[in-house]
Amino acid sequence: IVKASRSKLDFRTIAIQLVLQVFGYKAIEANHNIVHTASTKHLMGEGLTALTQSTMENFQKLMVFNLSSGEEKRVWQEENLFHYCYNIVFRAGYLALYGSERQRGAGDKEKAEEQDRVHSNQVFYEFRKYDRLFPRLAFSVLPPKDRREAEQLKRLFWSVLSVKKAWQKENISAWISEQDQLLTEHGVPEHMRDRFRFMLLWASQGNTGPTSFWLLLYLLKHPEAMKAVREEVEKVLRENGQEVKAGCPPITISRDMLNQTPLLDSALEETLRLVAAPLLIRAVLEDITLRTSDGTEYTLRKGDRVGLFPYLSVQMNP
């Protein structure tokens, strides 16, 4: 199914319908090439180095901003593990991609960072509302009340992520800005570019936070794995002159350091095997016969759709 010619089994037809339905974005012919070009440039190599650095700075902004406020002021806060992971990873990613509050003048840094913390938290809560509606919206089975809420949330995100509001931000990711520039060159109107930016938010953040939750949960459930991963991380930190210790400056993880953690990488890959459940759907563009490894043949008719669920067939095969 994956290897069949695109002239016979095609994903783009379905993808175009899906992004229109769930994000309100009407795709153009060049979209695939635009996303591929920008992602190759900015989510790999030197581009990824810059994005990793930006994300790290935003994690610090969100997680360690009140550590200098004195021991007596600190209080423990309890939170659901899934919410905590999704919230903090989403917000760091959102700020790294869509930019932070512009500092208006000298001494304005703390005020701008506080606005980023408040704003990113508000965006996360609205995103979670949409996230919960997303599966049923994608399959067109939302009841009228939920459909109205989904439409309201779409309009909210078109506004929050709009090209106009982007001018008020700084440190916007080149991955976002370059795709917007390429869409502009292809004549895509501004209101459609707003919707495209919403699509990129969901594509980049919809699975990232939940994956961090599952990774942490599985490590907590397997102390021997947690111990091995922690020792690996601490070793890499020591080799880079850093230490996780009270009174020490916040740690900074670089892309080079991430390339020195095969155990952490392996734990993440295994987590994805256990929890990622992709459904690969193709539109059948002409009559086709598929032959399986045991010789069984399936005849698919033009106009049908075929789905492949590798979570069961491949990922769970001992």
Secondary structure, DSSP 8 states (H G I E B T S, - for coil): --SS-TTTEESHHHHHHHHHHHH-----TTHHHHHHHHHHHHSSHHHHHHHHHHHHHHHHHHHSTTTTS-GGG-------HHHHHHHHHHHHHHHHHH-EE---STT-HHHHHHHHHHHHHHHHHHHHHHHHHHHHHHTT---HHHHHHHHHHHHHHHHHT-HHHHTTEES--HHHHHHHHHHHHTT--HHHHHHHHHHHHHHHHTTHHHHHHHHHHHHHH-HHHHHHHHHHHHHHHHHTT----TTS------HHHHTT-HHHHHHHHHHHHHH----EEEEE-S-EEEE-TTS-EEEE-TT-EEEE-HIIIIIT--
